[in-house]
């Protein structure tokens, strides 16, 4: 009996031990570690500026991600920088946030400080959030900057664009690390890549990583290392030639980031999202407010380039120097036509996302809820956003809700109710952009009731206090990209502004 009793006790202990082992294993399997997230945002990258769309520009690293991951064929941004970044960080409509235009250097308002943004949501899920690159959501006081808004580390610039070699914007040096100006020699794209690689190489935290890499390229000014330009000697258009070199430099840095993740054994558990913040800027086709276009034309009519009046020269650069290519898509940056808002994008996550092409509509406002859903934070998706999670559509091919999506350009506004798109403002046109991506067949006369209903939605769309600045308001102190310094660096200016405000 003692032997039998011992046997039963032993079996009980073994069973308990097995249950503990397999139970723990099941728990680990049911709750796998959250993936690292690397979100890479290009600046003014055109539809036909990537190799996988047939471009003459070499982008092997972006092409690799597209081939191994999921090409987001109908990904929609906003027509300009700040609105896209506002939607990306909040999941909300830029018009509701009051950011329907780019935020200028002297604007005292940025993305509202009461808004919770993506790194803060991810931090609550256990992430450590780091940022490298362009912010463009407020620079007047440090409270608007990334270190105050959930990013533990920030290296880059706060404005809409800088000189790639001098790192200046609008007369002030705009290059910082965590709120303090740094002065470094080097090409901006290289320096941003160096920082991203360094952060990955030195990453020691047990927390999953969220790295937001918002590159400056290929936003103007047209500047690139001469060796890179020489590789595109076959391109006759000088603006396109430099632009191609800038995109290649961008692609090379993306490759370095991928390799750094691989060396740290982080790559297989990393979700990579890549997109452009708006469509490409095309020389001769850029849409400006009509008065400013006339000023640019006036300057180039009477003077050779560069125009001797700095303000007119800036308008001329914007109007004529863009080197991008949006392929068959109509329009360019600042326009709500497809070329201004439908952008190259992809999602890459080994063993979680099947390679292929995603043909469903997805907007930049959908990114925040989609990422939260993807990493197991669906319960943390806020109720007051305008985007919706597309994760089940991306990962399982399921039909998901597509919220109305509003975009505001310089001269027009568009409302998307996929597949329908209504353009208002300087024109009134209705398109089915799924069957007519080149916007060639205006259907407004055939569907007047749909036009009327969509017009009502646009008219009643909630609008916040506008933070973006009309171009006419910056005529006498332009937001120039590069050039001489005539004031203190912007990081120090923000500190001074905060002191004076208090």
Residue pairs with C-beta under 8 A, 6 or more apart in sequence:
31 376
33 208
33 269
34 125
34 126
34 127
34 208
34 375
34 376
35 208
35 269
35 270
35 271
35 349
35 352
35 374
35 375
36 208
36 209
36 210
36 211
36 261
36 266
36 269
36 270
36 271
37 122
37 127
37 208
37 209
37 210
37 211
37 270
37 271
37 273
37 371
37 375
38 209
38 211
38 213
38 257
38 261
38 270
38 271
38 272
38 273
39 210
39 211
39 212
39 213
39 272
39 273
39 274
39 367
39 371
40 213
40 214
40 215
40 254
40 257
40 272
40 273
40 274
40 275
41 85
41 88
41 133
41 134
41 212
41 213
41 214
41 215
41 274
41 275
41 276
41 277
42 215
42 217
42 218
42 250
42 274
42 275
42 276
42 277
42 344
43 81
43 134
43 161
43 214
43 215
43 216
43 217
43 218
43 219
43 276
43 277
44 218
44 219
44 220
44 276
44 277
44 278
44 279
44 280
44 281
44 322
44 324
44 333
45 218
45 247
45 250
45 276
45 280
45 324
45 343
45 344
46 276
46 279
46 280
46 281
46 282
46 324
46 325
46 326
46 327
46 339
47 53
47 279
47 280
47 325
47 326
47 327
47 329
47 339
47 342
47 343
47 344
48 54
48 55
48 280
48 325
48 326
48 327
49 55
49 57
49 59
49 218
49 243
49 247
49 280
49 324
49 325
49 344
50 57
50 59
50 62
50 63
50 66
50 247
50 344
51 57
51 58
51 59
51 60
51 62
51 63
52 59
52 62
52 63
52 66
52 67
52 71
53 327
53 344
54 327
55 325
56 232
56 234
56 235
56 244
57 232
57 244
57 247
57 248
58 231
58 248
58 251
59 247
59 248
59 251
60 251
60 255
61 251
61 252
61 254
61 255
61 258
62 251
62 254
62 274
62 344
62 346
64 258
65 254
65 258
65 272
65 274
65 346
65 348
66 346
67 355
68 348
68 350
68 355
69 272
69 346
69 347
69 348
69 349
69 353
69 355
70 346
70 347
70 348
70 353
70 354
70 355
70 356
70 357
70 358
70 394
71 345
71 346
71 356
71 357
71 358
72 275
72 345
72 346
72 347
72 358
72 362
73 357
73 358
73 359
74 342
74 358
74 359
74 360
74 361
74 362
74 418
74 434
75 275
75 342
75 343
75 344
75 345
75 362
75 363
75 364
76 341
76 342
76 343
76 361
76 362
76 363
76 364
76 405
76 407
76 416
77 84
77 275
77 276
77 277
77 278
77 279
77 341
77 343
77 363
77 364
78 84
78 87
78 94
78 277
78 278
78 341
78 364
78 407
78 408
79 278
79 279
79 333
79 334
79 335
79 336
79 340
79 341
79 407
79 408
79 409
79 410
80 101
80 102
80 278
80 333
80 334
80 409
81 102
81 134
81 136
81 160
81 219
81 277
81 278
82 94
82 99
82 101
82 102
82 103
82 136
82 137
82 160
82 467
82 468
83 94
83 99
83 100
83 101
83 102
83 407
83 408
83 468
84 94
84 277
84 278
84 364
85 135
85 136
85 137
85 214
85 277
86 92
86 94
86 97
86 99
86 111
86 137
87 93
87 94
87 97
87 363
87 364
87 365
87 367
87 386
87 387
88 118
88 364
88 367
88 368
89 111
89 115
89 117
89 118
89 137
89 368
90 97
90 111
90 115
90 116
90 117
90 118
90 368
90 385
91 365
91 366
91 367
91 368
91 369
91 381
91 382
91 385
91 386
91 387
92 115
92 365
92 384
92 385
92 386
92 387
93 365
93 386
93 406
93 461
93 462
94 100
94 408
95 406
95 408
95 461
95 462
95 463
95 464
96 386
96 461
96 462
96 463
96 464
97 111
97 112
97 115
97 464
97 467
98 109
98 112
98 463
98 464
98 465
98 466
98 467
98 468
99 111
99 137
99 464
99 466
99 467
99 468
100 408
100 463
100 466
100 468
101 408
101 466
101 468
101 469
101 470
102 136
102 160
102 468
102 469
102 479
103 109
103 110
103 136
103 137
103 138
103 139
103 160
103 467
103 468
103 469
104 160
104 468
104 469
104 473
104 474
104 479
105 139
105 159
105 160
105 169
105 170
105 172
105 477
105 479
105 490
106 140
106 469
106 474
106 477
107 138
107 140
107 467
107 468
107 469
108 140
108 497
109 138
109 140
109 465
109 467
110 137
110 138
110 139
110 140
110 144
110 467
111 117
111 137
111 138
111 144
111 467
112 464
113 143
113 144
116 382
117 149
117 150
118 150
118 210
118 212
118 367
118 368
118 371
119 127
119 129
119 131
119 146
119 149
119 150
119 151
119 210
119 212
120 149
120 150
121 368
121 372
121 377
121 380
121 382
122 129
122 150
122 210
122 371
122 372
122 375
122 377
123 129
123 150
124 380
125 372
125 375
125 376
125 377
125 380
126 207
126 208
127 207
127 208
127 209
127 210
128 152
128 205
128 207
128 208
128 209
128 210
129 150
129 151
129 152
129 210
129 212
130 151
130 152
130 153
130 154
130 199
130 209
130 210
130 211
130 212
131 146
131 151
131 153
131 154
131 155
131 156
131 211
131 212
131 213
131 214
132 154
132 155
132 156
132 192
132 195
132 196
132 199
132 211
132 212
132 213
132 214
133 155
133 156
133 157
133 192
133 212
133 213
133 214
133 215
133 216
134 156
134 157
134 159
134 160
134 161
134 214
134 215
134 216
135 145
135 146
135 154
135 156
135 157
135 158
135 214
136 158
136 159
136 160
137 144
138 144
138 145
138 158
138 467
139 145
139 158
139 159
139 490
139 494
140 494
140 497
141 494
141 497
141 498
141 501
142 148
142 179
142 494
142 495
142 498
143 498
144 494
145 154
145 158
145 179
145 494
146 154
147 153
147 154
147 178
147 179
151 212
153 178
153 199
154 176
154 177
154 178
154 179
155 176
155 177
155 178
155 192
155 195
156 175
156 176
156 192
156 195
156 214
157 167
157 169
157 174
157 175
157 176
157 216
157 490
158 174
158 176
158 490
158 491
158 494
159 169
159 170
159 174
159 479
159 490
160 169
160 219
160 479
160 481
161 169
161 216
161 219
161 220
161 221
161 479
161 481
162 168
162 169
162 174
162 175
162 188
162 216
162 481
162 482
163 169
163 188
163 221
163 223
163 481
163 482
163 483
164 187
164 188
164 189
164 216
164 217
164 221
164 223
164 224
164 482
165 186
165 187
165 188
165 223
165 482
166 173
166 482
166 483
167 173
167 174
167 175
167 183
167 184
167 188
168 174
168 482
168 483
168 484
168 485
169 479
169 480
169 481
169 482
169 490
170 477
170 478
170 479
170 480
171 477
171 480
171 483
171 484
171 485
171 486
171 487
172 485
172 486
172 487
172 488
172 489
172 490
172 493
173 181
173 183
173 485
173 489
173 490
174 489
174 490
174 491
175 181
175 182
175 183
175 184
175 489
176 182
176 489
176 490
176 491
179 491
179 494
179 495
180 491
181 489
181 491
181 492
184 191
186 194
187 223
187 224
187 225
187 249
188 216
188 217
189 215
189 216
189 217
189 246
189 249
189 250
189 253
190 249
190 253
192 213
192 215
192 216
192 253
193 252
193 253
193 256
193 257
196 211
196 213
196 253
196 256
196 257
196 260
197 256
197 257
197 260
199 211
200 209
200 211
200 257
200 260
200 261
200 264
200 266
201 260
201 263
201 264
203 209
203 264
203 266
208 375
209 266
213 257
215 250
215 253
217 246
217 247
217 249
217 250
218 243
218 246
218 247
218 250
218 280
218 323
218 324
219 481
220 281
220 317
220 318
220 321
220 322
220 481
221 317
221 321
221 481
221 482
222 239
222 242
222 243
222 246
222 321
222 323
223 242
223 246
223 482
224 242
224 245
224 246
224 249
225 245
225 249
228 245
228 246
228 248
228 249
229 241
229 242
229 245
231 245
231 248
232 241
232 244
232 245
232 248
233 241
235 241
235 244
237 283
237 323
239 283
239 321
239 322
239 323
240 323
240 325
241 323
242 323
243 322
243 323
243 324
244 323
254 274
258 267
258 272
261 267
261 270
267 350
268 350
268 351
270 349
271 347
271 348
271 349
271 352
271 371
271 374
271 375
272 346
272 347
272 348
272 349
273 345
273 346
273 347
273 348
273 367
273 371
274 344
274 345
274 346
274 348
275 343
275 344
275 345
275 346
275 364
276 343
276 344
276 345
277 343
278 333
278 334
278 340
278 341
278 343
279 324
279 326
279 329
279 331
279 332
279 333
279 335
279 338
279 339
279 340
279 341
279 342
279 343
280 322
280 324
280 325
280 326
280 332
280 333
280 339
281 318
281 322
281 323
281 324
281 332
281 333
282 322
282 323
282 324
282 325
282 326
282 332
282 333
282 339
283 319
283 320
283 321
283 322
283 323
284 319
284 320
285 322
285 331
285 332
286 318
286 319
286 320
286 322
286 332
286 333
286 334
287 331
287 332
287 334
287 335
287 340
287 409
287 410
287 411
288 296
288 315
288 318
288 319
288 334
288 410
288 471
289 410
289 411
289 471
289 472
290 411
291 472
292 315
292 471
292 472
293 315
293 319
295 311
295 312
295 315
296 312
296 315
296 316
296 318
296 319
296 320
297 319
298 312
299 307
299 309
299 312
299 313
299 315
299 316
300 307
300 316
300 320
303 309
303 312
305 313
305 316
306 313
306 316
307 313
307 316
310 478
310 480
311 475
311 476
311 478
314 478
314 480
322 332
322 333
324 332
324 333
326 332
326 338
326 339
327 339
328 437
328 438
329 337
329 338
329 339
329 342
329 437
329 438
330 337
330 338
330 339
330 438
330 439
331 337
331 338
331 339
331 340
332 339
332 340
333 340
334 340
334 409
334 410
335 341
335 409
335 410
335 411
335 412
336 407
336 408
336 409
336 412
336 413
336 414
336 423
336 425
337 409
337 412
337 414
337 423
337 439
338 433
338 437
338 438
338 439
340 407
340 409
341 407
341 414
342 433
342 437
345 362
347 353
347 358
347 394
349 374
352 374
352 395
353 394
353 395
358 393
358 394
360 390
360 393
360 400
360 402
360 418
361 402
361 405
361 416
361 418
361 419
362 370
362 390
362 393
362 394
363 387
363 403
363 405
363 416
364 387
365 385
365 386
365 387
365 403
365 405
366 387
366 388
366 389
366 390
366 403
367 387
368 381
368 385
368 387
369 381
369 385
369 387
369 388
369 389
370 387
370 389
370 390
370 391
370 394
372 378
372 380
372 381
372 389
373 381
373 389
373 391
373 392
374 391
374 394
374 395
378 389
381 389
386 403
386 405
387 403
388 400
388 401
388 402
388 403
389 400
390 400
391 400
392 398
392 400
393 399
393 400
402 417
402 418
404 415
404 416
404 417
404 457
405 415
405 416
405 418
406 413
406 414
406 415
406 416
406 458
406 461
407 413
407 414
407 416
409 425
411 425
411 426
412 423
412 424
412 425
412 426
412 427
413 423
413 424
413 425
413 458
414 421
414 422
414 423
414 424
415 421
415 422
415 424
415 454
415 457
415 458
416 433
417 454
418 433
418 434
419 432
419 433
419 434
419 435
420 430
420 431
420 432
420 433
420 450
420 454
421 430
421 431
421 432
421 433
421 439
422 428
422 429
422 430
422 444
422 450
422 451
422 454
422 455
422 458
423 429
423 430
423 431
424 455
424 458
428 444
428 451
429 439
429 442
429 444
430 442
430 443
430 444
430 447
430 450
430 451
430 454
431 439
431 441
431 442
431 443
432 441
432 443
433 439
444 451
487 493
488 496
